[in-house]
Amino acid sequence: MTMAPIHGNRLPRILGAALALSMLSLTAVRAGSPGPAAEPSAGEPLAPDLDAEPAAAQAKESSRAPSSQELAGNSLAQFIVHHATVHYVDTGAVGSLTRWRGGRPESICPVTAGLDPAHNDFITARIRALAAEVGAPVQSDVRCKGNVQVLFTARPEKAMAAVMKSAGESLGVRYLHQIDKQLAFSNTHPIQGWYLTTSGGSAILNSDPGLLGAVDLLPLWPLVIQTGLSGNPGYGGIVWVILVIDTPKVEGYATEAIADYAAMVALSVVQSPDHCDPLPSILDLMSPSCGGRQKPTSITAGDLAFLKALYYRNTGLGPSLSRDDIQANMRQQFNAR
């Protein structure tokens, strides 16, 4: 199914719909909350009655280097395909990959809503720290307008029904049932997400976010495959990410693990992250494909090596490293450990 690109003059309405979703999610969670929760610990499960002191949110790399078995064969190549851009579209081995490129519209500003203040602040700070660690552009002002929105709600389907009603018409798609499928929320996955991406070169870096031209809406878990993207799908930038997290379904997971999962999918356009590659990833956290394999508790060495390669020499003025070069860069990082 071909999806029409979204044009820049509609972008403010899209972002307005995202803000509406934020408020809806926050209201839904507060409605079911018995009152303020105590401060959380990064290593303890998400739950309303945590009483430990919050841990630091600084980025920290896994101390375990990948084994030779995890790096055998084409495991690195598959890891990159499953972690970057739209793997339903062939960008080839030398094409650029989509990332945050910097400038006014493409510098990361995370915000978290729907939990108690300590959890919200921890997850936001953790995403900022990981982004800075890998070299992604981060807005220095912590009071910036959020373009990476992490929303926790006990009723995600209700929140998404409201945003679909307002955003579906605002996107200007000729056939509204198509955008419904792009925005559709599935109860299958505890964490749902959507990206807005744009093509174009360095001219967009100082543009107002509402004047970027055509943009594409890409789901974390696509129900339809987009074949009508607005530009070269392998050479563009991320301008907005929203993650909607079904709070009851992530209870029992460590706060740090949820934050790291959110950071991984916010920093690279990931679609259908259920592969369980030989090289471990935080994306394995909720992957049924992993079966009984031990799940990571934080971002892995593979994840960080990939992200550091993706953002290597990121100036916003040129393409990312190619997939082949990212693979070589990751091997260099592993060999240096």
C-alpha positions in Angstrom: 0.0 0.0 0.0 1.4 3.4 -0.9 1.2 6.2 1.6 1.3 9.8 0.6 4.0 12.1 2.2 2.8 14.6 4.8 3.6 18.2 3.9 5.2 20.7 6.2 2.2 23.1 6.5 0.4 20.3 8.3 3.3 19.5 10.7 2.2 21.9 13.4 -1.2 20.2 13.5 0.5 16.8 13.8 2.6 18.1 16.7 -0.5 19.6 18.3 -2.1 16.1 18.1 1.0 14.7 19.7 0.7 17.2 22.6 -3.0 16.3 22.9 -2.0 12.6 23.2 0.5 13.6 25.9 -2.2 15.3 27.9 -4.6 12.4 27.4 -2.0 9.9 28.5 -1.1 11.9 31.6 -4.8 12.3 32.5 -5.5 8.6 32.1 -2.7 7.6 34.3 -3.5 10.2 37.0 -7.1 9.1 37.0 -6.0 5.6 38.1 -3.3 6.7 40.5 -3.9 6.7 44.3 -1.5 9.6 44.8 2.1 10.6 44.5 4.6 7.7 44.3 7.8 7.5 46.1 11.1 7.9 44.3 12.2 5.0 42.1 15.4 3.0 41.7 16.7 2.5 38.2 17.1 -1.2 38.8 13.7 -1.9 40.3 10.5 -2.7 38.5 8.1 0.0 37.4 5.4 -0.1 40.0 3.4 2.6 41.9 4.8 1.7 45.3 8.6 2.0 44.8 10.3 3.5 47.8 14.0 3.4 47.0 16.2 6.4 46.3 16.5 7.1 42.5 19.8 6.0 40.9 21.9 8.2 38.7 20.8 8.3 35.0 24.2 8.6 33.4 24.9 6.4 30.5 26.9 3.3 31.2 28.2 0.7 28.8 27.8 -3.0 29.3 31.0 -4.4 30.7 30.7 -7.6 28.7 32.3 -7.6 25.3 30.5 -9.6 22.6 31.7 -13.2 22.2 33.2 -14.6 19.0 30.0 -16.6 18.6 27.8 -13.6 18.8 29.9 -11.9 16.1 30.2 -14.9 13.8 29.0 -15.0 10.2 26.7 -12.2 9.2 25.4 -11.4 12.7 26.7 -7.8 12.6 25.1 -7.1 9.2 21.8 -8.5 10.4 22.0 -6.5 13.7 22.5 -3.3 11.7 19.6 -4.1 9.3 17.3 -4.7 12.3 18.4 -1.5 14.1 18.4 1.1 11.4 16.1 2.9 9.0 13.3 1.0 7.3 14.5 -2.5 6.6 11.5 -3.0 4.3 13.2 -0.6 1.9 16.6 -1.6 0.5 19.1 1.3 1.1 21.9 -1.0 0.0 25.2 -1.5 1.7 26.5 2.0 1.0 23.4 4.1 1.5 23.0 6.6 4.3 20.8 5.8 7.3 18.2 8.0 9.0 19.2 9.7 12.3 18.9 12.9 14.2 21.0 15.3 12.2 21.0 18.4 14.6 20.0 21.9 14.1 16.7 23.4 15.3 14.3 20.7 14.1 16.5 17.7 14.6 18.1 17.9 18.0 16.7 15.6 20.7 14.5 16.9 23.5 13.0 14.0 25.4 10.1 14.3 27.8 8.3 11.6 29.8 4.7 11.7 31.1 2.3 9.4 32.8 4.4 8.2 35.8 5.3 9.9 39.1 7.7 12.8 38.8 10.8 10.8 39.8 10.2 8.1 37.2 9.4 10.7 34.6 12.6 12.6 35.3 14.8 9.5 35.5 13.6 8.2 32.1 14.0 11.6 30.5 17.5 12.0 31.9 18.5 8.5 30.9 17.5 9.1 27.3 19.4 12.4 27.3 22.5 10.8 28.8 22.5 7.9 26.3 22.0 10.3 23.3 24.9 12.4 24.5 27.1 9.3 25.1 26.7 8.1 21.5 27.2 11.6 19.9 23.6 12.3 18.9 22.6 16.0 18.9 20.8 16.9 22.2 19.2 20.3 23.0 21.1 21.8 25.9 18.0 23.5 27.4 16.2 20.9 29.5 13.0 23.0 29.2 13.0 22.6 25.5 9.8 21.6 23.6 9.7 17.8 23.6 10.2 16.0 20.3 10.9 12.6 21.9 7.7 11.9 23.9 7.5 8.9 26.1 4.0 8.4 27.3 2.9 5.9 29.9 -0.8 5.1 30.1 -3.0 2.2 31.4 -5.4 2.8 28.5 -3.4 3.3 25.4 -6.2 2.3 23.0 -8.4 5.1 24.4 -5.6 7.7 24.0 -4.8 6.6 20.5 -8.5 6.7 19.5 -8.6 10.3 20.4 -5.4 11.2 18.6 -6.4 9.3 15.5 -9.6 11.3 15.3 -7.8 14.6 15.3 -4.5 13.7 13.6 -5.9 11.4 10.9 -7.6 14.3 9.2 -4.8 16.7 9.9 -2.3 14.6 8.0 -3.9 15.3 4.7 -3.8 11.8 3.4 -6.2 11.2 0.5 -7.5 7.9 1.9 -7.9 8.3 5.7 -8.1 4.5 6.3 -4.4 4.4 5.3 -3.3 6.9 8.0 -5.5 5.0 10.4 -3.4 1.9 9.8 -0.2 3.9 10.2 -1.4 5.3 13.6 -3.2 2.2 14.7 -2.4 0.9 18.2 -2.0 -2.8 18.7 -2.5 -4.5 22.1 0.1 -7.1 21.0 3.1 -4.9 22.0 3.6 -3.2 25.3 5.6 -0.3 23.6 4.2 1.3 20.5 5.9 4.1 18.6 5.8 6.5 15.6 8.4 8.6 13.8 8.2 11.6 11.7 11.2 11.8 9.3 12.2 14.2 6.6 14.5 14.2 3.6 16.5 17.2 2.5 20.1 18.4 3.0 21.8 20.9 5.3 19.2 23.6 4.4 16.8 22.2 6.9 19.1 22.5 9.9 18.1 26.0 10.7 14.5 25.7 9.5 11.5 26.1 11.7 10.1 22.6 12.5 6.9 23.6 10.8 8.6 24.4 7.5 10.4 21.2 6.7 8.5 20.3 3.5 7.3 16.7 3.1 7.7 14.3 6.0 7.0 10.6 6.5 5.1 8.9 9.3 6.7 5.6 10.2 5.4 3.2 12.9 7.5 1.2 15.2 5.2 -1.8 14.4 3.9 -1.2 10.9 0.6 -2.7 9.9 1.1 -1.7 6.3 4.4 -1.3 4.4 5.1 2.1 3.0 6.3 2.2 -0.6 5.7 5.9 -1.3 8.1 7.6 1.0 8.7 11.3 0.3 12.4 11.1 -0.3 15.4 8.8 -0.3 14.4 6.7 2.8 18.1 6.1 3.6 19.1 9.8 3.6 17.0 11.8 6.0 16.5 12.9 9.5 14.3 12.2 12.4 12.2 15.2 13.6 9.8 13.7 16.1 9.3 10.4 18.0 6.4 9.4 20.2 6.4 6.2 22.3 3.2 5.0 24.0 3.8 2.5 26.7 1.1 0.3 28.2 1.9 0.7 31.9 0.4 -2.6 33.2 2.2 -4.6 30.6 5.7 -3.3 31.6 5.2 -3.7 35.4 8.0 -6.0 36.6 10.5 -4.6 34.1 13.4 -2.5 35.5 13.1 1.2 35.0 16.5 1.4 33.5 15.6 -1.3 31.0 12.5 0.5 29.9 14.4 3.8 29.6 17.2 2.1 27.6 14.7 0.4 25.2 13.0 3.8 24.7 16.4 5.5 24.0 17.4 2.8 21.5 14.2 3.1 19.4 14.2 6.9 19.7 17.8 7.3 18.4 17.3 5.2 15.2 14.3 4.4 13.1 13.6 0.8 14.1 10.7 -1.2 12.7 9.3 -4.5 13.9 12.1 -5.1 16.5 11.4 -8.8 17.1 14.4 -10.6 15.7 16.6 -11.7 18.6 19.9 -11.5 16.7 22.9 -13.5 17.9 24.4 -10.2 19.1 22.3 -9.2 22.2 20.3 -6.0 22.2 18.1 -4.1 24.6 15.4 -4.7 21.8 15.4 -8.3 23.0 13.8 -7.2 26.2 10.3 -7.9 25.0 11.0 -10.1 22.0 9.1 -13.4 21.9 11.6 -14.6 19.4 14.3 -14.9 22.1 12.4 -17.7 23.8 14.2 -18.6 27.0 17.4 -16.7 26.3 18.5 -14.4 29.0 17.1 -10.9 28.4 19.3 -7.8 28.8 18.7 -5.5 31.8 20.2 -2.4 30.1 21.5 -1.2 26.8 24.1 -3.6 25.4 27.6 -3.2 24.0 26.2 -4.0 20.6 23.6 -1.3 20.9 26.1 1.4 21.9 28.6 0.4 19.3 25.9 0.6 16.6 24.7 4.0 17.8 28.2 5.4 18.1 28.8 4.3 14.5 25.5 5.8 13.3 26.4 9.1 14.9 30.0 9.0 14.0 31.1 12.5 12.8 27.5 13.6 12.7 27.5 17.3 11.6 24.2 17.3 9.8 25.9 18.3 6.6 26.4 14.8 5.1 25.2 11.2 5.2 25.9 8.8 7.9 28.4 6.0 7.6 27.1 3.3 5.2 26.0 0.0 6.6 29.3 -1.6 5.6 31.2 1.2 7.3 29.1 1.0 10.4 29.9 -2.7 10.5 33.6 -2.0 10.3 33.4 0.8 12.9 31.6 -1.6 15.3 34.3 -4.2 14.9 36.9 -1.6 15.6 35.1 -0.6 18.8 34.9 -4.3 19.9 38.5 -4.9 19.1 39.5 -1.9 21.2 37.8 -3.2 24.4 
